[in-house]
């Protein structure tokens, strides 16, 4: 696997704090939006919860087109 291929397959994972800062919403609101299906489901890594940046960006783009 070369460097270009590695960079293309790497995905930025965001914490609830990262997402709440990005969207300017409380962490609790982020969790509620995710549970209600308005935000993508997070990835569970042991006790950690992470969201894929690419999925969040896709939701933001879709909502901005409405």
Residue pairs with C-beta under 8 A, 6 or more apart in sequence:
11 52
11 53
11 54
12 52
12 53
12 54
13 43
13 50
13 51
13 52
13 53
14 22
14 50
14 51
14 52
14 53
14 56
15 48
15 49
15 50
16 27
16 30
16 31
16 42
16 49
16 51
17 27
18 51
19 27
19 30
19 39
19 51
19 56
20 26
20 27
20 29
20 30
22 56
23 30
25 33
30 39
33 39
34 40
34 41
34 42
34 51
39 51
39 56
39 59
40 51
40 52
40 55
40 56
40 59
42 49
42 50
42 51
43 49
43 50
43 51
43 52
